[in-house]
Structure formats: C-alpha cells, structure tokens
Amino acid sequence: AFDDYVSIEGKIQAGQRFYFQFLKDEQASRYVMEMGDGVRLIVTQKSLLYQYAQPGKYVIELKEIKGGLLHIIGTKKIKVK
C-alpha cells in the first residue's frame, strides 16, 4: 500500500512545496510517482519536494520499476487547498 512506502509531510496547499519521505528504500531509485496533475516524477532520492499549482483533488500513483516495466504499488487520494 502507498502509506507503507511513502509518508507525506506537512499540509498540502497549492503553490507551496511539501515533502515526500520514502520509508522502504534508502536509495528510492526504483520508483516513479504519477502526481495526478499530468506530472510524472522519477524518484532519485529518499525525500523529495513537490508543489501543486492548483487546488483540487489528485490521485498519486506510486509505481516501481522492475525489469524495465512499471508495476503499481498503490495510490493515494489527496486534497490540495
């Protein structure tokens, strides 16, 4: 599940950056996050910053890269104020 792999730090507000922390993997380099706003993040470190431009509801999809293919690990619905 998404929450087993990633914790989100802080409030999520449009135009403000917030943190993701990867819990499982020190390198966290095997993951891709579809942010729900058309952005795909290739994860290269254990923590990363992101910011949504617009308020609304988004579904983040966490995927793992295995053998050149993407496998969905989980999704999380978030509300951006």
N, CA, C and O atoms as a GROMACS GRO file, in nm:
protein
  324
    1ALA      N    1   0.084  -0.120   0.000
    1ALA     CA    2   0.000   0.000   0.000
    1ALA      C    3   0.088   0.125   0.000
    1ALA      O    4   0.202   0.123   0.046
    2PHE      N    5   0.033   0.231  -0.051
    2PHE     CA    6   0.106   0.356  -0.067
    2PHE      C    7   0.168   0.402   0.065
    2PHE      O    8   0.285   0.438   0.069
    3ASP      N    9   0.089   0.400   0.173
    3ASP     CA   10   0.136   0.454   0.300
    3ASP      C   11   0.247   0.371   0.363
    3ASP      O   12   0.318   0.420   0.452
    4ASP      N   13   0.264   0.248   0.320
    4ASP     CA   14   0.376   0.166   0.367
    4ASP      C   15   0.509   0.213   0.306
    4ASP      O   16   0.616   0.189   0.362
    5TYR      N   17   0.500   0.278   0.192
    5TYR     CA   18   0.620   0.317   0.118
    5TYR      C   19   0.654   0.464   0.134
    5TYR      O   20   0.772   0.501   0.137
    6VAL      N   21   0.553   0.548   0.145
    6VAL     CA   22   0.574   0.692   0.139
    6VAL      C   23   0.496   0.761   0.250
    6VAL      O   24   0.378   0.731   0.272
    7SER      N   25   0.561   0.854   0.319
    7SER     CA   26   0.485   0.943   0.408
    7SER      C   27   0.492   1.084   0.351
    7SER      O   28   0.593   1.124   0.293
    8ILE      N   29   0.384   1.156   0.369
    8ILE     CA   30   0.376   1.294   0.321
    8ILE      C   31   0.384   1.386   0.442
    8ILE      O   32   0.309   1.371   0.538
    9GLU      N   33   0.476   1.481   0.436
    9GLU     CA   34   0.500   1.570   0.550
    9GLU      C   35   0.434   1.705   0.522
    9GLU      O   36   0.449   1.762   0.414
   10GLY      N   37   0.364   1.754   0.621
   10GLY     CA   38   0.313   1.890   0.612
   10GLY      C   39   0.180   1.899   0.538
   10GLY      O   40   0.132   1.802   0.481
   11LYS      N   41   0.123   2.018   0.543
   11LYS     CA   42  -0.004   2.043   0.476
   11LYS      C   43   0.022   2.059   0.327
   11LYS      O   44   0.127   2.108   0.285
   12ILE      N   45  -0.076   2.018   0.249
   12ILE     CA   46  -0.062   2.030   0.104
   12ILE      C   47  -0.150   2.145   0.058
   12ILE      O   48  -0.273   2.137   0.059
   13GLN      N   49  -0.084   2.253   0.019
   13GLN     CA   50  -0.156   2.370  -0.028
   13GLN      C   51  -0.101   2.410  -0.163
   13GLN      O   52   0.019   2.399  -0.189
   14ALA      N   53  -0.190   2.458  -0.249
   14ALA     CA   54  -0.149   2.499  -0.383
   14ALA      C   55  -0.041   2.605  -0.374
   14ALA      O   56  -0.050   2.699  -0.295
   15GLY      N   57   0.062   2.590  -0.456
   15GLY     CA   58   0.170   2.688  -0.461
   15GLY      C   59   0.271   2.674  -0.350
   15GLY      O   60   0.366   2.753  -0.343
   16GLN      N   61   0.255   2.575  -0.262
   16GLN     CA   62   0.353   2.555  -0.155
   16GLN      C   63   0.412   2.416  -0.164
   16GLN      O   64   0.342   2.318  -0.189
   17ARG      N   65   0.543   2.410  -0.144
   17ARG     CA   66   0.610   2.281  -0.155
   17ARG      C   67   0.587   2.197  -0.029
   17ARG      O   68   0.576   2.250   0.081
   18PHE      N   69   0.580   2.067  -0.050
   18PHE     CA   70   0.568   1.975   0.063
   18PHE      C   71   0.660   1.856   0.037
   18PHE      O   72   0.704   1.833  -0.075
   19TYR      N   73   0.687   1.782   0.143
   19TYR     CA   74   0.784   1.672   0.136
   19TYR      C   75   0.717   1.536   0.122
   19TYR      O   76   0.612   1.510   0.181
   20PHE      N   77   0.781   1.452   0.045
   20PHE     CA   78   0.756   1.307   0.048
   20PHE      C   79   0.877   1.243   0.111
   20PHE      O   80   0.990   1.281   0.082
   21GLN      N   81   0.856   1.146   0.195
   21GLN     CA   82   0.966   1.069   0.253
   21GLN      C   83   0.944   0.922   0.217
   21GLN      O   84   0.838   0.866   0.245
   22PHE      N   85   1.044   0.860   0.156
   22PHE     CA   86   1.034   0.717   0.124
   22PHE      C   87   1.080   0.636   0.244
   22PHE      O   88   1.186   0.662   0.301
   23LEU      N   89   1.001   0.538   0.281
   23LEU     CA   90   1.023   0.465   0.405
   23LEU      C   91   1.097   0.334   0.384
   23LEU      O   92   1.168   0.288   0.474
   24LYS      N   93   1.082   0.273   0.267
   24LYS     CA   94   1.131   0.137   0.246
   24LYS      C   95   1.274   0.130   0.197
   24LYS      O   96   1.347   0.035   0.228
   25ASP      N   97   1.315   0.228   0.122
   25ASP     CA   98   1.433   0.213   0.037
   25ASP      C   99   1.523   0.334   0.053
   25ASP      O  100   1.482   0.447   0.027
   26GLU      N  101   1.646   0.311   0.097
   26GLU     CA  102   1.740   0.422   0.115
   26GLU      C  103   1.763   0.500  -0.014
   26GLU      O  104   1.767   0.623  -0.014
   27GLN      N  105   1.778   0.427  -0.122
   27GLN     CA  106   1.806   0.492  -0.250
   27GLN      C  107   1.678   0.548  -0.312
   27GLN      O  108   1.677   0.656  -0.370
   28ALA      N  109   1.569   0.470  -0.297
   28ALA     CA  110   1.438   0.507  -0.353
   28ALA      C  111   1.446   0.533  -0.503
   28ALA      O  112   1.368   0.611  -0.558
   29SER      N  113   1.540   0.467  -0.568
   29SER     CA  114   1.564   0.500  -0.709
   29SER      C  115   1.487   0.408  -0.804
   29SER      O  116   1.504   0.416  -0.925
   30ARG      N  117   1.404   0.323  -0.749
   30ARG     CA  118   1.330   0.231  -0.836
   30ARG      C  119   1.184   0.273  -0.853
   30ARG      O  120   1.102   0.195  -0.899
   31TYR      N  121   1.153   0.397  -0.815
   31TYR     CA  122   1.013   0.437  -0.811
   31TYR      C  123   0.981   0.552  -0.905
   31TYR      O  124   1.065   0.637  -0.936
   32VAL      N  125   0.856   0.552  -0.948
   32VAL     CA  126   0.801   0.659  -1.030
   32VAL      C  127   0.671   0.701  -0.961
   32VAL      O  128   0.595   0.616  -0.915
   33MET      N  129   0.646   0.829  -0.955
   33MET     CA  130   0.521   0.878  -0.899
   33MET      C  131   0.446   0.959  -1.003
   33MET      O  132   0.496   1.057  -1.056
   34GLU      N  133   0.324   0.915  -1.031
   34GLU     CA  134   0.233   0.992  -1.116
   34GLU      C  135   0.156   1.083  -1.023
   34GLU      O  136   0.082   1.035  -0.937
   35MET      N  137   0.172   1.213  -1.038
   35MET     CA  138   0.123   1.306  -0.938
   35MET      C  139  -0.025   1.342  -0.954
   35MET      O  140  -0.081   1.411  -0.868
   36GLY      N  141  -0.087   1.298  -1.060
   36GLY     CA  142  -0.230   1.322  -1.078
   36GLY      C  143  -0.262   1.452  -1.148
   36GLY      O  144  -0.378   1.483  -1.175
   37ASP      N  145  -0.158   1.530  -1.176
   37ASP     CA  146  -0.176   1.657  -1.247
   37ASP      C  147  -0.102   1.656  -1.380
   37ASP      O  148  -0.072   1.760  -1.438
   38GLY      N  149  -0.073   1.536  -1.428
   38GLY     CA  150  -0.002   1.523  -1.555
   38GLY      C  151   0.149   1.513  -1.540
   38GLY      O  152   0.220   1.495  -1.640
   39VAL      N  153   0.199   1.526  -1.418
   39VAL     CA  154   0.343   1.520  -1.394
   39VAL      C  155   0.382   1.379  -1.349
   39VAL      O  156   0.318   1.319  -1.263
   40ARG      N  157   0.489   1.329  -1.409
   40ARG     CA  158   0.548   1.202  -1.366
   40ARG      C  159   0.684   1.232  -1.305
   40ARG      O  160   0.772   1.288  -1.371
   41LEU      N  161   0.701   1.196  -1.178
   41LEU     CA  162   0.829   1.216  -1.111
   41LEU      C  163   0.908   1.086  -1.112
   41LEU      O  164   0.857   0.981  -1.073
   42ILE      N  165   1.031   1.094  -1.156
   42ILE     CA  166   1.123   0.982  -1.144
   42ILE      C  167   1.196   1.006  -1.011
   42ILE      O  168   1.266   1.105  -0.994
   43VAL      N  169   1.179   0.914  -0.919
   43VAL     CA  170   1.233   0.933  -0.784
   43VAL      C  171   1.380   0.894  -0.782
   43VAL      O  172   1.416   0.783  -0.823
   44THR      N  173   1.465   0.985  -0.735
   44THR     CA  174   1.609   0.957  -0.733
   44THR      C  175   1.668   0.971  -0.594
   44THR      O  176   1.788   0.951  -0.576
   45GLN      N  177   1.586   1.004  -0.496
   45GLN     CA  178   1.638   1.017  -0.360
   45GLN      C  179   1.529   0.982  -0.260
   45GLN      O  180   1.412   0.966  -0.294
   46LYS      N  181   1.571   0.972  -0.136
   46LYS     CA  182   1.479   0.924  -0.032
   46LYS      C  183   1.370   1.024   0.002
   46LYS      O  184   1.259   0.984   0.038
   47SER      N  185   1.400   1.152  -0.009
   47SER     CA  186   1.296   1.251   0.016
   47SER      C  187   1.292   1.347  -0.103
   47SER      O  188   1.393   1.374  -0.166
   48LEU      N  189   1.172   1.397  -0.131
   48LEU     CA  190   1.162   1.490  -0.241
   48LEU      C  191   1.053   1.592  -0.212
   48LEU      O  192   0.963   1.570  -0.131
   49LEU      N  193   1.064   1.703  -0.281
   49LEU     CA  194   0.969   1.812  -0.269
   49LEU      C  195   0.881   1.817  -0.392
   49LEU      O  196   0.923   1.785  -0.503
   50TYR      N  197   0.756   1.857  -0.369
   50TYR     CA  198   0.666   1.877  -0.483
   50TYR      C  199   0.571   1.989  -0.449
   50TYR      O  200   0.549   2.022  -0.332
   51GLN      N  201   0.514   2.048  -0.553
   51GLN     CA  202   0.415   2.151  -0.530
   51GLN      C  203   0.310   2.145  -0.639
   51GLN      O  204   0.342   2.134  -0.757
   52TYR      N  205   0.185   2.154  -0.598
   52TYR     CA  206   0.073   2.161  -0.693
   52TYR      C  207   0.042   2.307  -0.722
   52TYR      O  208   0.040   2.390  -0.631
   53ALA      N  209   0.018   2.336  -0.849
   53ALA     CA  210  -0.012   2.474  -0.888
   53ALA      C  211  -0.156   2.510  -0.851
   53ALA      O  212  -0.183   2.624  -0.812
   54GLN      N  213  -0.247   2.415  -0.864
   54GLN     CA  214  -0.389   2.443  -0.845
   54GLN      C  215  -0.448   2.362  -0.731
   54GLN      O  216  -0.407   2.248  -0.708
   55PRO      N  217  -0.544   2.420  -0.658
   55PRO     CA  218  -0.617   2.341  -0.559
   55PRO      C  219  -0.703   2.235  -0.629
   55PRO      O  220  -0.734   2.247  -0.747
   56GLY      N  221  -0.738   2.133  -0.555
   56GLY     CA  222  -0.824   2.030  -0.611
   56GLY      C  223  -0.793   1.895  -0.550
   56GLY      O  224  -0.716   1.885  -0.454
   57LYS      N  225  -0.854   1.792  -0.606
   57LYS     CA  226  -0.830   1.656  -0.559
   57LYS      C  227  -0.744   1.584  -0.662
   57LYS      O  228  -0.769   1.593  -0.782
   58TYR      N  229  -0.644   1.515  -0.614
   58TYR     CA  230  -0.550   1.444  -0.700
   58TYR      C  231  -0.532   1.302  -0.649
   58TYR      O  232  -0.544   1.274  -0.530
   59VAL      N  233  -0.504   1.212  -0.742
   59VAL     CA  234  -0.469   1.076  -0.704
   59VAL      C  235  -0.324   1.053  -0.743
   59VAL      O  236  -0.288   1.061  -0.861
   60ILE      N  237  -0.241   1.024  -0.644
   60ILE     CA  238  -0.100   0.995  -0.669
   60ILE      C  239  -0.085   0.844  -0.686
   60ILE      O  240  -0.135   0.767  -0.604
   61GLU      N  241  -0.018   0.804  -0.792
   61GLU     CA  242   0.010   0.662  -0.814
   61GLU      C  243   0.158   0.638  -0.793
   61GLU      O  244   0.243   0.704  -0.854
   62LEU      N  245   0.188   0.543  -0.708
   62LEU     CA  246   0.327   0.504  -0.684
   62LEU      C  247   0.354   0.377  -0.763
   62LEU      O  248   0.281   0.278  -0.751
   63LYS      N  249   0.459   0.379  -0.844
   63LYS     CA  250   0.494   0.264  -0.926
   63LYS      C  251   0.639   0.227  -0.901
   63LYS      O  252   0.722   0.312  -0.870
   64GLU      N  253   0.667   0.100  -0.915
   64GLU     CA  254   0.804   0.051  -0.902
   64GLU      C  255   0.851   0.004  -1.038
   64GLU      O  256   0.776  -0.056  -1.115
   65ILE      N  257   0.978   0.032  -1.066
   65ILE     CA  258   1.038  -0.013  -1.192
   65ILE      C  259   1.104  -0.148  -1.166
   65ILE      O  260   1.196  -0.159  -1.086
   66LYS      N  261   1.055  -0.248  -1.235
   66LYS     CA  262   1.113  -0.382  -1.224
   66LYS      C  263   1.130  -0.440  -1.362
   66LYS      O  264   1.034  -0.452  -1.438
   67GLY      N  265   1.252  -0.476  -1.395
   67GLY     CA  266   1.278  -0.536  -1.526
   67GLY      C  267   1.232  -0.448  -1.641
   67GLY      O  268   1.187  -0.497  -1.744
   68GLY      N  269   1.244  -0.319  -1.622
   68GLY     CA  270   1.208  -0.226  -1.728
   68GLY      C  271   1.058  -0.198  -1.737
   68GLY      O  272   1.015  -0.120  -1.822
   69LEU      N  273   0.979  -0.260  -1.651
   69LEU     CA  274   0.834  -0.238  -1.652
   69LEU      C  275   0.790  -0.167  -1.525
   69LEU      O  276   0.855  -0.176  -1.421
   70LEU      N  277   0.679  -0.095  -1.536
   70LEU     CA  278   0.623  -0.026  -1.421
   70LEU      C  279   0.513  -0.109  -1.357
   70LEU      O  280   0.421  -0.156  -1.425
   71HIS      N  281   0.523  -0.128  -1.227
   71HIS     CA  282   0.421  -0.201  -1.151
   71HIS      C  283   0.362  -0.106  -1.049
   71HIS      O  284   0.435  -0.042  -0.973
   72ILE      N  285   0.229  -0.097  -1.046
   72ILE     CA  286   0.165  -0.008  -0.948
   72ILE      C  287   0.173  -0.070  -0.809
   72ILE      O  288   0.134  -0.185  -0.789
   73ILE      N  289   0.223   0.007  -0.714
   73ILE     CA  290   0.229  -0.036  -0.574
   73ILE      C  291   0.102   0.009  -0.502
   73ILE      O  292   0.042  -0.069  -0.428
   74GLY      N  293   0.062   0.132  -0.525
   74GLY     CA  294  -0.057   0.181  -0.459
   74GLY      C  295  -0.088   0.323  -0.501
   74GLY      O  296  -0.011   0.388  -0.570
   75THR      N  297  -0.204   0.369  -0.457
   75THR     CA  298  -0.247   0.505  -0.487
   75THR      C  299  -0.287   0.576  -0.359
   75THR      O  300  -0.318   0.512  -0.258
   76LYS      N  301  -0.285   0.707  -0.365
   76LYS     CA  302  -0.330   0.787  -0.251
   76LYS      C  303  -0.407   0.906  -0.305
   76LYS      O  304  -0.360   0.978  -0.393
   77LYS      N  305  -0.525   0.928  -0.250
   77LYS     CA  306  -0.604   1.045  -0.286
   77LYS      C  307  -0.566   1.157  -0.192
   77LYS      O  308  -0.563   1.139  -0.070
   78ILE      N  309  -0.538   1.272  -0.248
   78ILE     CA  310  -0.507   1.387  -0.164
   78ILE      C  311  -0.590   1.507  -0.208
   78ILE      O  312  -0.635   1.517  -0.322
   79LYS      N  313  -0.609   1.597  -0.112
   79LYS     CA  314  -0.684   1.718  -0.138
   79LYS      C  315  -0.589   1.835  -0.120
   79LYS      O  316  -0.525   1.849  -0.016
   80VAL      N  317  -0.580   1.918  -0.221
   80VAL     CA  318  -0.493   2.035  -0.218
   80VAL      C  319  -0.581   2.157  -0.196
   80VAL      O  320  -0.675   2.182  -0.271
   81LYS      N  321  -0.550   2.234  -0.093
   81LYS     CA  322  -0.631   2.351  -0.060
   81LYS      C  323  -0.580   2.476  -0.128
   81LYS      O  324  -0.637   2.584  -0.111
   0.00000   0.00000   0.00000
